[in-house]
Amino acid sequence: MLDEGVWAEIKVEGHHLRLFSEHSALGVHASVYDVANKRWIAPSEAVDDIEEGKEKAIAYARNYLRPTGIEFPVLNWKKARAV
């Protein structure tokens, strides 16, 4: 069960990623999901807090997009379960 968390979305040049930093009963985790390809780029990795999770998720997404030459967009983080 999710206690708190944030998520952000990247939609650019055919790429669609969702970045998560969430605190649940299992602790705080960061992850990145490739919506377009329906696979986890970075499945749930333990972190110390929500802010570290955001940084970790951003790092994974940047590394994933780096070979494409796409400029990394500014992210709009939303509270978990928000639309």
N, C-alpha and C positions, 0 to 999 in steps of 0.2 A: 504494500500500500504506500502510495506517495504521500510524504509529509509536506514537502515544499520543493520548488525547483523552477527552472527557467528553460526556455527553448528559443531558438532562432532558426530562420529559414533563409536559404540562399537559392535563388532562381536566376541563373545567368547562362546564356549561350547553351541551352540544352541540358545544363546541369541543374539538379534539384536536390539539395542537401538539407537535412534537419539536424541541428546541433542541440544536444541536451546536457543539462547539468542539474541533477536531481538528488534529493535526499529522501531515502525510503527506510524501511525497517532494516535493510541490508547495509545502510550507510550512504555516503555521498558518492555518486558516480557520474562520470562524463562519458558521452557516446556521440557518434555521428552516424546518421543513416542516409544512404543514397537512395532517394525515393525513386528516381528514374530507373535505376537498375535493381531495385528491391533487394538491397543487401547492406549489411553493416560495414562501414569503413573502419570504424573504431567501436567495437562492442564494449559495453560497460566496463570502464576502468575506475578503480577506487581512487578517490582524491580526498583531500582534507576538508574542503568546504566548497560551497557553491561557486565562489569567485575563482578558485583554482580549477574547478570543473569547466567553467566558461573558457578560461585560458587554454586548457588542455584540448577542449573541443575545437576551438579556433585553430590551434596548432595543427591538429589532424586535418581539418578542412583545408587550411592553407597548403599543407604538404600534398594533399590529394589534388588540388587545383593547380599547383605550381607548374607541372609539365604542360598544361594547356595554354599558359601565358595569360590567362584571364586575371584581370585586376580584382583583388579581393574586395568585396563590397563592405560597406558599413552595415553592421548588424543591428537589428531591432530586437532586443531580448524581451520576451513576454513571459508572464507568470505561467507556470505549468497549468495545463488544462484550460488556458485562455485561447480564444480563437483569434 
